């Protein structure tokens, strides 16, 4: 496909954030929860390009 002038690129990223349970005297909206917690996030990027005119890169 790139030989035809259409480069195609992709990337995938996985991220896991976690913390174990812990004792804490603080509770509230702005406090970290003392319960064990984990979160997973995944992003996928796909780029399709096209050279619009010839010339220097």
mmCIF file of the N, C-alpha and C atoms, coordinates in Angstrom:
data_MODEL
# 
_entry.id   MODEL 
# 
loop_
_atom_site.group_PDB 
_atom_site.id 
_atom_site.type_symbol 
_atom_site.label_atom_id 
_atom_site.label_alt_id 
_atom_site.label_comp_id 
_atom_site.label_asym_id 
_atom_site.label_entity_id 
_atom_site.label_seq_id 
_atom_site.pdbx_PDB_ins_code 
_atom_site.Cartn_x 
_atom_site.Cartn_y 
_atom_site.Cartn_z 
_atom_site.occupancy 
_atom_site.B_iso_or_equiv 
_atom_site.pdbx_formal_charge 
_atom_site.auth_seq_id 
_atom_site.auth_comp_id 
_atom_site.auth_asym_id 
_atom_site.auth_atom_id 
_atom_site.pdbx_PDB_model_num 
ATOM 1   N N  . UNK A 1 1  ? 0.808   -1.184 0.000  1.00 0.00 ? 1  UNK A N  1 
ATOM 2   C CA . UNK A 1 1  ? 0.000   0.000  0.000  1.00 0.00 ? 1  UNK A CA 1 
ATOM 3   C C  . UNK A 1 1  ? 0.866   1.269  0.000  1.00 0.00 ? 1  UNK A C  1 
ATOM 4   N N  . UNK A 1 2  ? 1.996   1.221  0.716  1.00 0.00 ? 2  UNK A N  1 
ATOM 5   C CA . UNK A 1 2  ? 2.879   2.386  0.756  1.00 0.00 ? 2  UNK A CA 1 
ATOM 6   C C  . UNK A 1 2  ? 3.494   2.649  -0.613 1.00 0.00 ? 2  UNK A C  1 
ATOM 7   N N  . UNK A 1 3  ? 3.704   1.616  -1.410 1.00 0.00 ? 3  UNK A N  1 
ATOM 8   C CA . UNK A 1 3  ? 4.259   1.806  -2.748 1.00 0.00 ? 3  UNK A CA 1 
ATOM 9   C C  . UNK A 1 3  ? 3.283   2.600  -3.623 1.00 0.00 ? 3  UNK A C  1 
ATOM 10  N N  . UNK A 1 4  ? 1.996   2.559  -3.298 1.00 0.00 ? 4  UNK A N  1 
ATOM 11  C CA . UNK A 1 4  ? 0.993   3.295  -4.052 1.00 0.00 ? 4  UNK A CA 1 
ATOM 12  C C  . UNK A 1 4  ? 0.813   4.720  -3.537 1.00 0.00 ? 4  UNK A C  1 
ATOM 13  N N  . UNK A 1 5  ? 1.594   5.101  -2.507 1.00 0.00 ? 5  UNK A N  1 
ATOM 14  C CA . UNK A 1 5  ? 1.517   6.457  -1.992 1.00 0.00 ? 5  UNK A CA 1 
ATOM 15  C C  . UNK A 1 5  ? 0.590   6.619  -0.793 1.00 0.00 ? 5  UNK A C  1 
ATOM 16  N N  . UNK A 1 6  ? 0.164   5.517  -0.188 1.00 0.00 ? 6  UNK A N  1 
ATOM 17  C CA . UNK A 1 6  ? -0.737  5.555  0.966  1.00 0.00 ? 6  UNK A CA 1 
ATOM 18  C C  . UNK A 1 6  ? -0.077  4.860  2.157  1.00 0.00 ? 6  UNK A C  1 
ATOM 19  N N  . UNK A 1 7  ? 0.752   5.559  2.927  1.00 0.00 ? 7  UNK A N  1 
ATOM 20  C CA . UNK A 1 7  ? 1.336   4.927  4.112  1.00 0.00 ? 7  UNK A CA 1 
ATOM 21  C C  . UNK A 1 7  ? 0.277   4.720  5.203  1.00 0.00 ? 7  UNK A C  1 
ATOM 22  N N  . UNK A 1 8  ? 0.308   3.566  5.819  1.00 0.00 ? 8  UNK A N  1 
ATOM 23  C CA . UNK A 1 8  ? -0.635  3.222  6.888  1.00 0.00 ? 8  UNK A CA 1 
ATOM 24  C C  . UNK A 1 8  ? 0.178   2.799  8.098  1.00 0.00 ? 8  UNK A C  1 
ATOM 25  N N  . UNK A 1 9  ? -0.060  3.435  9.222  1.00 0.00 ? 9  UNK A N  1 
ATOM 26  C CA . UNK A 1 9  ? 0.671   3.138  10.448 1.00 0.00 ? 9  UNK A CA 1 
ATOM 27  C C  . UNK A 1 9  ? -0.331  2.908  11.570 1.00 0.00 ? 9  UNK A C  1 
ATOM 28  N N  . UNK A 1 10 ? 0.072   2.115  12.557 1.00 0.00 ? 10 UNK A N  1 
ATOM 29  C CA . UNK A 1 10 ? -0.786  1.875  13.709 1.00 0.00 ? 10 UNK A CA 1 
ATOM 30  C C  . UNK A 1 10 ? 0.025   1.666  14.965 1.00 0.00 ? 10 UNK A C  1 
ATOM 31  N N  . UNK A 1 11 ? -0.612  1.907  16.095 1.00 0.00 ? 11 UNK A N  1 
ATOM 32  C CA . UNK A 1 11 ? 0.032   1.722  17.389 1.00 0.00 ? 11 UNK A CA 1 
ATOM 33  C C  . UNK A 1 11 ? -1.041  1.388  18.411 1.00 0.00 ? 11 UNK A C  1 
ATOM 34  N N  . UNK A 1 12 ? -0.707  0.480  19.325 1.00 0.00 ? 12 UNK A N  1 
ATOM 35  C CA . UNK A 1 12 ? -1.623  0.131  20.407 1.00 0.00 ? 12 UNK A CA 1 
ATOM 36  C C  . UNK A 1 12 ? -0.870  0.232  21.726 1.00 0.00 ? 12 UNK A C  1 
ATOM 37  N N  . UNK A 1 13 ? -1.482  0.854  22.726 1.00 0.00 ? 13 UNK A N  1 
ATOM 38  C CA . UNK A 1 13 ? -0.859  1.037  24.028 1.00 0.00 ? 13 UNK A CA 1 
ATOM 39  C C  . UNK A 1 13 ? -1.781  0.509  25.114 1.00 0.00 ? 13 UNK A C  1 
ATOM 40  N N  . UNK A 1 14 ? -1.255  -0.338 25.984 1.00 0.00 ? 14 UNK A N  1 
ATOM 41  C CA . UNK A 1 14 ? -2.003  -0.852 27.134 1.00 0.00 ? 14 UNK A CA 1 
ATOM 42  C C  . UNK A 1 14 ? -1.359  -0.307 28.403 1.00 0.00 ? 14 UNK A C  1 
ATOM 43  N N  . UNK A 1 15 ? -2.180  0.177  29.324 1.00 0.00 ? 15 UNK A N  1 
ATOM 44  C CA . UNK A 1 15 ? -1.685  0.713  30.588 1.00 0.00 ? 15 UNK A CA 1 
ATOM 45  C C  . UNK A 1 15 ? -2.531  0.159  31.719 1.00 0.00 ? 15 UNK A C  1 
ATOM 46  N N  . UNK A 1 16 ? -1.875  -0.312 32.765 1.00 0.00 ? 16 UNK A N  1 
ATOM 47  C CA . UNK A 1 16 ? -2.577  -0.798 33.956 1.00 0.00 ? 16 UNK A CA 1 
ATOM 48  C C  . UNK A 1 16 ? -2.060  -0.017 35.154 1.00 0.00 ? 16 UNK A C  1 
ATOM 49  N N  . UNK A 1 17 ? -2.983  0.540  35.920 1.00 0.00 ? 17 UNK A N  1 
ATOM 50  C CA . UNK A 1 17 ? -2.641  1.219  37.158 1.00 0.00 ? 17 UNK A CA 1 
ATOM 51  C C  . UNK A 1 17 ? -3.325  0.479  38.296 1.00 0.00 ? 17 UNK A C  1 
ATOM 52  N N  . UNK A 1 18 ? -2.608  0.267  39.387 1.00 0.00 ? 18 UNK A N  1 
ATOM 53  C CA . UNK A 1 18 ? -3.187  -0.468 40.510 1.00 0.00 ? 18 UNK A CA 1 
ATOM 54  C C  . UNK A 1 18 ? -2.500  -0.067 41.808 1.00 0.00 ? 18 UNK A C  1 
ATOM 55  N N  . UNK A 1 19 ? -3.216  -0.301 42.905 1.00 0.00 ? 19 UNK A N  1 
ATOM 56  C CA . UNK A 1 19 ? -2.606  -0.153 44.219 1.00 0.00 ? 19 UNK A CA 1 
ATOM 57  C C  . UNK A 1 19 ? -3.251  -1.163 45.159 1.00 0.00 ? 19 UNK A C  1 
ATOM 58  N N  . UNK A 1 20 ? -2.484  -1.691 46.103 1.00 0.00 ? 20 UNK A N  1 
ATOM 59  C CA . UNK A 1 20 ? -3.029  -2.661 47.048 1.00 0.00 ? 20 UNK A CA 1 
ATOM 60  C C  . UNK A 1 20 ? -3.872  -1.945 48.111 1.00 0.00 ? 20 UNK A C  1 
ATOM 61  N N  . UNK A 1 21 ? -4.609  -2.730 48.899 1.00 0.00 ? 21 UNK A N  1 
ATOM 62  C CA . UNK A 1 21 ? -5.382  -2.166 50.005 1.00 0.00 ? 21 UNK A CA 1 
ATOM 63  C C  . UNK A 1 21 ? -4.417  -1.668 51.085 1.00 0.00 ? 21 UNK A C  1 
ATOM 64  N N  . UNK A 1 22 ? -4.824  -0.613 51.789 1.00 0.00 ? 22 UNK A N  1 
ATOM 65  C CA . UNK A 1 22 ? -3.989  -0.064 52.855 1.00 0.00 ? 22 UNK A CA 1 
ATOM 66  C C  . UNK A 1 22 ? -4.896  0.602  53.901 1.00 0.00 ? 22 UNK A C  1 
ATOM 67  N N  . UNK A 1 23 ? -4.368  0.784  55.097 1.00 0.00 ? 23 UNK A N  1 
ATOM 68  C CA . UNK A 1 23 ? -5.113  1.462  56.143 1.00 0.00 ? 23 UNK A CA 1 
ATOM 69  C C  . UNK A 1 23 ? -4.921  2.965  56.010 1.00 0.00 ? 23 UNK A C  1 
ATOM 70  N N  . UNK A 1 24 ? -5.999  3.715  56.198 1.00 0.00 ? 24 UNK A N  1 
ATOM 71  C CA . UNK A 1 24 ? -5.910  5.161  56.106 1.00 0.00 ? 24 UNK A CA 1 
ATOM 72  C C  . UNK A 1 24 ? -6.959  5.806  57.008 1.00 0.00 ? 24 UNK A C  1 
ATOM 73  N N  . UNK A 1 25 ? -6.572  6.794  57.800 1.00 0.00 ? 25 UNK A N  1 
ATOM 74  C CA . UNK A 1 25 ? -7.547  7.485  58.635 1.00 0.00 ? 25 UNK A CA 1 
ATOM 75  C C  . UNK A 1 25 ? -8.365  8.512  57.841 1.00 0.00 ? 25 UNK A C  1 
ATOM 76  N N  . UNK A 1 26 ? -7.992  8.781  56.603 1.00 0.00 ? 26 UNK A N  1 
ATOM 77  C CA . UNK A 1 26 ? -8.658  9.813  55.817 1.00 0.00 ? 26 UNK A CA 1 
ATOM 78  C C  . UNK A 1 26 ? -9.672  9.203  54.871 1.00 0.00 ? 26 UNK A C  1 
ATOM 79  N N  . UNK A 1 27 ? -10.794 9.878  54.738 1.00 0.00 ? 27 UNK A N  1 
ATOM 80  C CA . UNK A 1 27 ? -11.834 9.481  53.788 1.00 0.00 ? 27 UNK A CA 1 
ATOM 81  C C  . UNK A 1 27 ? -12.388 10.759 53.164 1.00 0.00 ? 27 UNK A C  1 
ATOM 82  N N  . UNK A 1 28 ? -12.744 10.689 51.946 1.00 0.00 ? 28 UNK A N  1 
ATOM 83  C CA . UNK A 1 28 ? -13.355 11.862 51.331 1.00 0.00 ? 28 UNK A CA 1 
ATOM 84  C C  . UNK A 1 28 ? -13.211 11.850 49.823 1.00 0.00 ? 28 UNK A C  1 
ATOM 85  N N  . UNK A 1 29 ? -13.835 12.850 49.238 1.00 0.00 ? 29 UNK A N  1 
ATOM 86  C CA . UNK A 1 29 ? -13.868 12.948 47.778 1.00 0.00 ? 29 UNK A CA 1 
ATOM 87  C C  . UNK A 1 29 ? -12.474 13.082 47.168 1.00 0.00 ? 29 UNK A C  1 
ATOM 88  N N  . UNK A 1 30 ? -11.566 13.776 47.835 1.00 0.00 ? 30 UNK A N  1 
ATOM 89  C CA . UNK A 1 30 ? -10.224 14.004 47.295 1.00 0.00 ? 30 UNK A CA 1 
ATOM 90  C C  . UNK A 1 30 ? -9.177  13.059 47.857 1.00 0.00 ? 30 UNK A C  1 
ATOM 91  N N  . UNK A 1 31 ? -9.610  12.015 48.545 1.00 0.00 ? 31 UNK A N  1 
ATOM 92  C CA . UNK A 1 31 ? -8.674  11.054 49.127 1.00 0.00 ? 31 UNK A CA 1 
ATOM 93  C C  . UNK A 1 31 ? -8.656  9.775  48.304 1.00 0.00 ? 31 UNK A C  1 
ATOM 94  N N  . UNK A 1 32 ? -7.503  9.143  48.238 1.00 0.00 ? 32 UNK A N  1 
ATOM 95  C CA . UNK A 1 32 ? -7.372  7.855  47.561 1.00 0.00 ? 32 UNK A CA 1 
ATOM 96  C C  . UNK A 1 32 ? -8.114  6.794  48.368 1.00 0.00 ? 32 UNK A C  1 
ATOM 97  N N  . UNK A 1 33 ? -8.888  5.971  47.711 1.00 0.00 ? 33 UNK A N  1 
ATOM 98  C CA . UNK A 1 33 ? -9.631  4.918  48.394 1.00 0.00 ? 33 UNK A CA 1 
ATOM 99  C C  . UNK A 1 33 ? -8.663  3.890  48.982 1.00 0.00 ? 33 UNK A C  1 
ATOM 100 N N  . UNK A 1 34 ? -8.869  3.478  50.243 1.00 0.00 ? 34 UNK A N  1 
ATOM 101 C CA . UNK A 1 34 ? -7.971  2.485  50.833 1.00 0.00 ? 34 UNK A CA 1 
ATOM 102 C C  . UNK A 1 34 ? -8.235  1.060  50.336 1.00 0.00 ? 34 UNK A C  1 
ATOM 103 N N  . UNK A 1 35 ? -9.279  0.863  49.566 1.00 0.00 ? 35 UNK A N  1 
ATOM 104 C CA . UNK A 1 35 ? -9.568  -0.466 49.010 1.00 0.00 ? 35 UNK A CA 1 
ATOM 105 C C  . UNK A 1 35 ? -8.633  -0.761 47.842 1.00 0.00 ? 35 UNK A C  1 
ATOM 106 N N  . UNK A 1 36 ? -8.341  -2.036 47.673 1.00 0.00 ? 36 UNK A N  1 
ATOM 107 C CA . UNK A 1 36 ? -7.536  -2.443 46.513 1.00 0.00 ? 36 UNK A CA 1 
ATOM 108 C C  . UNK A 1 36 ? -8.251  -2.012 45.237 1.00 0.00 ? 36 UNK A C  1 
ATOM 109 N N  . UNK A 1 37 ? -7.498  -1.493 44.285 1.00 0.00 ? 37 UNK A N  1 
ATOM 110 C CA . UNK A 1 37 ? -8.121  -0.982 43.071 1.00 0.00 ? 37 UNK A CA 1 
ATOM 111 C C  . UNK A 1 37 ? -7.179  -1.147 41.884 1.00 0.00 ? 37 UNK A C  1 
ATOM 112 N N  . UNK A 1 38 ? -7.750  -1.343 40.718 1.00 0.00 ? 38 UNK A N  1 
ATOM 113 C CA . UNK A 1 38 ? -6.954  -1.382 39.491 1.00 0.00 ? 38 UNK A CA 1 
ATOM 114 C C  . UNK A 1 38 ? -7.807  -0.868 38.335 1.00 0.00 ? 38 UNK A C  1 
ATOM 115 N N  . UNK A 1 39 ? -7.129  -0.287 37.373 1.00 0.00 ? 39 UNK A N  1 
ATOM 116 C CA . UNK A 1 39 ? -7.787  0.254  36.196 1.00 0.00 ? 39 UNK A CA 1 
ATOM 117 C C  . UNK A 1 39 ? -6.918  -0.072 34.983 1.00 0.00 ? 39 UNK A C  1 
ATOM 118 N N  . UNK A 1 40 ? -7.568  -0.482 33.923 1.00 0.00 ? 40 UNK A N  1 
ATOM 119 C CA . UNK A 1 40 ? -6.859  -0.757 32.671 1.00 0.00 ? 40 UNK A CA 1 
ATOM 120 C C  . UNK A 1 40 ? -7.342  0.223  31.608 1.00 0.00 ? 40 UNK A C  1 
ATOM 121 N N  . UNK A 1 41 ? -6.404  0.689  30.803 1.00 0.00 ? 41 UNK A N  1 
ATOM 122 C CA . UNK A 1 41 ? -6.732  1.610  29.725 1.00 0.00 ? 41 UNK A CA 1 
ATOM 123 C C  . UNK A 1 41 ? -6.042  1.130  28.456 1.00 0.00 ? 41 UNK A C  1 
ATOM 124 N N  . UNK A 1 42 ? -6.733  1.271  27.360 1.00 0.00 ? 42 UNK A N  1 
ATOM 125 C CA . UNK A 1 42 ? -6.188  0.837  26.085 1.00 0.00 ? 42 UNK A CA 1 
ATOM 126 C C  . UNK A 1 42 ? -6.460  1.917  25.050 1.00 0.00 ? 42 UNK A C  1 
ATOM 127 N N  . UNK A 1 43 ? -5.443  2.284  24.289 1.00 0.00 ? 43 UNK A N  1 
ATOM 128 C CA . UNK A 1 43 ? -5.629  3.238  23.197 1.00 0.00 ? 43 UNK A CA 1 
ATOM 129 C C  . UNK A 1 43 ? -5.098  2.626  21.904 1.00 0.00 ? 43 UNK A C  1 
ATOM 130 N N  . UNK A 1 44 ? -5.776  2.929  20.835 1.00 0.00 ? 44 UNK A N  1 
ATOM 131 C CA . UNK A 1 44 ? -5.372  2.458  19.510 1.00 0.00 ? 44 UNK A CA 1 
ATOM 132 C C  . UNK A 1 44 ? -5.354  3.668  18.576 1.00 0.00 ? 44 UNK A C  1 
ATOM 133 N N  . UNK A 1 45 ? -4.234  3.868  17.889 1.00 0.00 ? 45 UNK A N  1 
ATOM 134 C CA . UNK A 1 45 ? -4.102  4.961  16.930 1.00 0.00 ? 45 UNK A CA 1 
ATOM 135 C C  . UNK A 1 45 ? -3.822  4.359  15.555 1.00 0.00 ? 45 UNK A C  1 
ATOM 136 N N  . UNK A 1 46 ? -4.556  4.837  14.572 1.00 0.00 ? 46 UNK A N  1 
ATOM 137 C CA . UNK A 1 46 ? -4.325  4.419  13.185 1.00 0.00 ? 46 UNK A CA 1 
ATOM 138 C C  . UNK A 1 46 ? -4.191  5.689  12.350 1.00 0.00 ? 46 UNK A C  1 
ATOM 139 N N  . UNK A 1 47 ? -3.134  5.747  11.539 1.00 0.00 ? 47 UNK A N  1 
ATOM 140 C CA . UNK A 1 47 ? -2.879  6.912  10.711 1.00 0.00 ? 47 UNK A CA 1 
ATOM 141 C C  . UNK A 1 47 ? -2.770  6.459  9.262  1.00 0.00 ? 47 UNK A C  1 
ATOM 142 N N  . UNK A 1 48 ? -3.555  7.070  8.415  1.00 0.00 ? 48 UNK A N  1 
ATOM 143 C CA . UNK A 1 48 ? -3.503  6.832  6.977  1.00 0.00 ? 48 UNK A CA 1 
ATOM 144 C C  . UNK A 1 48 ? -3.118  8.152  6.331  1.00 0.00 ? 48 UNK A C  1 
ATOM 145 N N  . UNK A 1 49 ? -2.076  8.139  5.538  1.00 0.00 ? 49 UNK A N  1 
ATOM 146 C CA . UNK A 1 49 ? -1.600  9.388  4.952  1.00 0.00 ? 49 UNK A CA 1 
ATOM 147 C C  . UNK A 1 49 ? -1.557  9.337  3.440  1.00 0.00 ? 49 UNK A C  1 
ATOM 148 N N  . UNK A 1 50 ? -1.431  10.512 2.868  1.00 0.00 ? 50 UNK A N  1 
ATOM 149 C CA . UNK A 1 50 ? -1.319  10.617 1.419  1.00 0.00 ? 50 UNK A CA 1 
ATOM 150 C C  . UNK A 1 50 ? -0.480  11.846 1.095  1.00 0.00 ? 50 UNK A C  1 
ATOM 151 N N  . UNK A 1 51 ? 0.526   11.681 0.269  1.00 0.00 ? 51 UNK A N  1 
ATOM 152 C CA . UNK A 1 51 ? 1.340   12.817 -0.177 1.00 0.00 ? 51 UNK A CA 1 
ATOM 153 C C  . UNK A 1 51 ? 0.499   13.609 -1.188 1.00 0.00 ? 51 UNK A C  1 
ATOM 154 N N  . UNK A 1 52 ? 0.329   14.896 -0.912 1.00 0.00 ? 52 UNK A N  1 
ATOM 155 C CA . UNK A 1 52 ? -0.550  15.720 -1.760 1.00 0.00 ? 52 UNK A CA 1 
ATOM 156 C C  . UNK A 1 52 ? 0.175   16.279 -2.980 1.00 0.00 ? 52 UNK A C  1 
ATOM 157 N N  . UNK A 1 53 ? 1.500   16.454 -2.883 1.00 0.00 ? 53 UNK A N  1 
ATOM 158 C CA . UNK A 1 53 ? 2.275   16.924 -4.026 1.00 0.00 ? 53 UNK A CA 1 
ATOM 159 C C  . UNK A 1 53 ? 3.674   16.340 -3.928 1.00 0.00 ? 53 UNK A C  1 
ATOM 160 N N  . UNK A 1 54 ? 4.336   16.256 -5.050 1.00 0.00 ? 54 UNK A N  1 
ATOM 161 C CA . UNK A 1 54 ? 5.700   15.723 -5.055 1.00 0.00 ? 54 UNK A CA 1 
ATOM 162 C C  . UNK A 1 54 ? 6.666   16.834 -4.686 1.00 0.00 ? 54 UNK A C  1 
ATOM 163 N N  . UNK A 1 55 ? 7.807   16.430 -4.215 1.00 0.00 ? 55 UNK A N  1 
ATOM 164 C CA . UNK A 1 55 ? 8.803   17.406 -3.826 1.00 0.00 ? 55 UNK A CA 1 
ATOM 165 C C  . UNK A 1 55 ? 9.692   16.835 -2.740 1.00 0.00 ? 55 UNK A C  1 
ATOM 166 N N  . UNK A 1 56 ? 10.420  17.721 -2.077 1.00 0.00 ? 56 UNK A N  1 
ATOM 167 C CA . UNK A 1 56 ? 11.348  17.275 -1.032 1.00 0.00 ? 56 UNK A CA 1 
ATOM 168 C C  . UNK A 1 56 ? 10.574  16.804 0.179  1.00 0.00 ? 56 UNK A C  1 
ATOM 169 N N  . UNK A 1 57 ? 11.173  15.840 0.886  1.00 0.00 ? 57 UNK A N  1 
ATOM 170 C CA . UNK A 1 57 ? 10.530  15.307 2.095  1.00 0.00 ? 57 UNK A CA 1 
ATOM 171 C C  . UNK A 1 57 ? 10.828  16.150 3.271  1.00 0.00 ? 57 UNK A C  1 
# 
